[in-house]
Amino acid sequence: MKNNFLKKWGLVVFLLVHFSMGLWAQVNPFEKEIIAFAKSDSMVSPLQGKIVFVGSSSFAKWKDINQYFPGYAIINRGFGGSTLPDVIQYANETILKYKPKQVIIYCGENDIASNNTITPAIVYERFLILFNIIRSQLGQKTNIVFISLKPSILRWHLEAKMVQANELISAFLAKQSNTQFIDIHTPMLQSDGTVMKDIFIADHLHMNEKGYAIWQKQIAPHLLVK
């Protein structure tokens, strides 16, 4: 019943969020990045039917992502610090306009870290809204992939919440068609269950080349071929 409700009203929620952001955010922290995406598209218009990576800084900082996945037509639309409501707000600018064959999502980690009142269930509900926006606008033809929330040194105190959010989203996607859940969380842990220490840059949150190599290994088998 809950899923039917979200499917029916997902687009309505999207429109309400999209046009009401100014009520709660006087300054848009992502304006420059969204404008930069539009400028890039105006100079070299991306062809439709590509693979879109969208989400937060783990994608935004992956500047050489195309080198990790040679032969794939990838559009990287990650914007740093974003939460799921931010991706919902800019779904048209970062996802829908490209009519992609596959959408790879990494987002939700900043939601949990932003406020201790944000529970895994809230992250899950936010993801459902984004999921249903994509489905309602692009239909079943677009493959939707969620990359599990990663562990990190800086946010290790939030590990339990990250795991719970992953479990909720994974269970949902397992019941959907043309979707995938990619676990990058487990491969980033040591044998004792703690997070690897040598896969991050100095901020202990974002990954270095070794960290992205782990992601590449997990993601590559799931990318759709031309």
C-alpha positions as CSV (number, residue, x, y, z in Angstrom):
1,M,0.0,0.0,0.0
2,K,2.8,2.4,0.9
3,N,4.6,1.7,-2.4
4,N,1.4,2.3,-4.4
5,F,0.9,5.6,-2.6
6,L,4.4,6.7,-3.4
7,K,4.1,5.7,-7.0
8,K,0.9,7.7,-7.4
9,W,2.1,10.8,-5.7
10,G,5.9,10.7,-6.3
11,L,5.7,13.2,-9.1
12,V,3.5,15.5,-7.0
13,V,6.0,15.4,-4.2
14,F,8.8,16.1,-6.6
15,L,7.0,19.2,-8.0
16,L,6.2,20.5,-4.5
17,V,9.8,20.1,-3.4
18,H,11.1,21.6,-6.7
19,F,9.1,24.8,-6.4
20,S,9.2,25.3,-2.7
21,M,12.9,25.1,-2.0
22,G,13.2,28.8,-1.7
23,L,11.0,28.7,1.3
24,W,13.6,27.0,3.4
25,A,16.9,27.8,1.6
26,Q,17.6,31.5,1.0
27,V,21.0,30.6,-0.5
28,N,21.4,27.6,-2.8
29,P,24.7,26.0,-2.0
30,F,24.6,24.0,-5.3
31,E,23.7,26.8,-7.7
32,K,27.2,27.1,-9.2
33,E,27.4,23.3,-9.8
34,I,24.0,23.1,-11.4
35,I,24.8,26.1,-13.6
36,A,28.1,24.5,-14.5
37,F,26.2,21.3,-15.6
38,A,23.9,23.4,-17.8
39,K,26.9,25.3,-19.3
40,S,28.7,22.0,-20.1
41,D,25.6,20.7,-21.8
42,S,25.2,23.8,-23.9
43,M,28.8,23.5,-25.2
44,V,28.7,19.7,-25.9
45,S,25.1,18.4,-25.7
46,P,25.3,14.9,-24.2
47,L,23.5,12.2,-26.3
48,Q,20.5,10.6,-24.7
49,G,20.6,7.0,-23.5
50,K,23.9,7.2,-21.6
51,I,24.7,6.1,-18.0
52,V,24.2,8.9,-15.4
53,F,26.0,8.9,-12.1
54,V,24.2,11.2,-9.7
55,G,24.5,11.9,-6.0
56,S,26.9,13.5,-3.5
57,S,30.6,14.2,-3.3
58,S,31.8,10.7,-3.6
59,F,30.8,11.0,-7.3
60,A,31.5,14.7,-7.6
61,K,35.1,14.1,-6.6
62,W,35.5,11.2,-9.0
63,K,36.7,13.5,-11.7
64,D,38.4,10.8,-13.8
65,I,35.5,8.4,-13.6
66,N,35.6,7.8,-17.3
67,Q,39.1,6.4,-17.0
68,Y,37.9,3.8,-14.6
69,F,35.1,2.7,-17.0
70,P,36.6,2.9,-20.5
71,G,34.2,2.2,-23.3
72,Y,31.1,3.4,-21.3
73,A,29.2,6.6,-22.1
74,I,29.0,8.1,-18.6
75,I,27.7,11.5,-17.5
76,N,28.8,12.4,-14.0
77,R,26.3,14.6,-12.3
78,G,27.4,14.3,-8.7
79,F,27.4,17.5,-6.7
80,G,29.2,17.8,-3.4
81,G,27.5,17.7,-0.1
82,S,24.1,16.9,-1.6
83,T,21.4,15.0,0.2
84,L,18.5,13.0,-1.3
85,P,16.2,16.1,-1.1
86,D,18.8,18.0,-3.1
87,V,18.9,15.3,-5.8
88,I,15.1,15.3,-5.8
89,Q,15.1,19.0,-6.3
90,Y,17.5,18.8,-9.2
91,A,16.3,15.5,-10.7
92,N,15.5,17.2,-14.0
93,E,18.8,18.9,-14.3
94,T,20.9,15.9,-13.3
95,I,18.9,12.9,-14.4
96,L,15.7,13.3,-16.4
97,K,16.9,15.6,-19.1
98,Y,19.4,13.0,-20.3
99,K,16.8,10.2,-20.6
100,P,19.5,7.7,-19.5
101,K,19.4,4.0,-20.0
102,Q,20.9,3.6,-16.5
103,V,21.0,5.8,-13.4
104,I,23.7,5.1,-10.8
105,I,22.8,6.7,-7.4
106,Y,25.1,7.4,-4.5
107,C,23.3,9.5,-1.9
108,G,22.0,9.3,1.6
109,E,25.2,9.4,3.6
110,N,25.0,13.2,4.0
111,D,21.4,12.9,5.1
112,I,22.4,10.8,8.0
113,A,25.4,13.0,8.9
114,S,23.5,16.2,8.6
115,N,21.3,15.8,11.7
116,N,21.0,13.1,14.4
117,T,17.2,13.1,13.9
118,I,17.6,11.7,10.4
119,T,16.9,7.9,10.7
120,P,17.6,5.1,8.2
121,A,13.8,5.0,7.7
122,I,13.8,8.6,6.6
123,V,16.7,8.0,4.2
124,Y,14.7,5.1,2.8
125,E,11.5,7.1,2.3
126,R,13.5,9.9,0.6
127,F,15.0,7.3,-1.7
128,L,11.6,6.0,-2.6
129,I,10.5,9.5,-3.6
130,L,13.5,9.8,-5.9
131,F,13.0,6.2,-7.3
132,N,9.4,6.9,-8.1
133,I,10.2,10.2,-9.8
134,I,12.6,8.4,-12.1
135,R,10.1,5.6,-12.7
136,S,7.2,8.0,-13.4
137,Q,9.2,10.1,-15.8
138,L,11.4,7.6,-17.6
139,G,9.4,4.4,-17.1
140,Q,10.6,0.8,-16.6
141,K,13.2,1.1,-19.5
142,T,15.7,2.9,-17.3
143,N,17.8,0.7,-15.1
144,I,18.1,2.1,-11.5
145,V,21.1,1.3,-9.4
146,F,21.8,2.3,-5.8
147,I,25.3,2.2,-4.5
148,S,25.3,1.3,-0.8
149,L,26.3,3.9,1.7
150,K,30.0,3.6,2.4
151,P,31.8,3.3,5.7
152,S,34.4,5.9,6.6
153,I,36.8,6.9,9.3
154,L,35.2,10.2,9.9
155,R,31.7,8.9,10.1
156,W,32.3,5.5,11.8
157,H,30.1,6.6,14.7
158,L,27.2,6.5,12.2
159,E,28.1,3.1,10.9
160,A,25.0,1.4,12.3
161,K,22.7,3.9,10.7
162,M,24.5,3.5,7.3
163,V,24.1,-0.3,7.5
164,Q,20.4,0.0,8.4
165,A,19.7,2.4,5.5
166,N,21.5,0.0,3.1
167,E,19.4,-2.9,4.3
168,L,16.1,-1.1,3.8
169,I,17.0,0.1,0.3
170,S,18.4,-3.3,-0.7
171,A,15.3,-5.1,0.4
172,F,13.1,-2.7,-1.6
173,L,15.1,-3.0,-4.8
174,A,15.2,-6.8,-4.5
175,K,11.4,-6.7,-5.2
176,Q,11.6,-4.3,-8.1
177,S,12.3,-5.0,-11.8
178,N,15.2,-3.5,-13.7
179,T,17.0,-2.4,-10.6
180,Q,20.3,-3.2,-8.8
181,F,21.8,-2.7,-5.4
182,I,25.6,-2.7,-5.4
183,D,27.3,-3.4,-2.1
184,I,30.5,-1.3,-1.9
185,H,30.3,-1.2,1.9
186,T,31.5,-4.7,2.7
187,P,34.6,-4.5,0.4
188,M,35.7,-1.3,2.2
189,L,36.0,-3.2,5.5
190,Q,38.9,-5.1,7.0
191,S,38.7,-8.7,8.1
192,D,38.0,-7.5,11.7
193,G,34.9,-5.5,10.5
194,T,36.4,-2.1,10.8
195,V,36.9,0.3,7.9
196,M,40.1,0.3,5.9
197,K,42.4,3.2,6.9
198,D,44.4,3.6,3.7
199,I,41.7,4.2,1.2
200,F,40.8,7.8,2.1
201,I,42.3,11.2,1.6
202,A,43.3,13.4,4.5
203,D,39.7,14.3,5.5
204,H,39.1,10.6,6.3
205,L,35.8,10.8,4.4
206,H,36.5,11.0,0.7
207,M,38.4,8.3,-1.1
208,N,41.8,8.2,-2.7
209,E,42.7,6.2,-5.8
210,K,42.8,2.9,-3.8
211,G,39.3,3.6,-2.6
212,Y,37.9,4.3,-6.0
213,A,39.6,1.1,-7.3
214,I,37.4,-0.8,-4.9
215,W,34.3,0.9,-6.2
216,Q,35.4,0.3,-9.8
217,K,35.7,-3.4,-9.2
218,Q,32.2,-3.6,-7.7
219,I,30.4,-1.3,-10.1
220,A,31.9,-2.3,-13.5
221,P,30.1,-5.7,-13.8
222,H,26.7,-3.9,-13.4
223,L,27.1,-1.2,-16.0
224,L,24.9,-1.7,-19.1
225,V,26.7,-2.2,-22.4
226,K,25.8,-0.2,-25.4
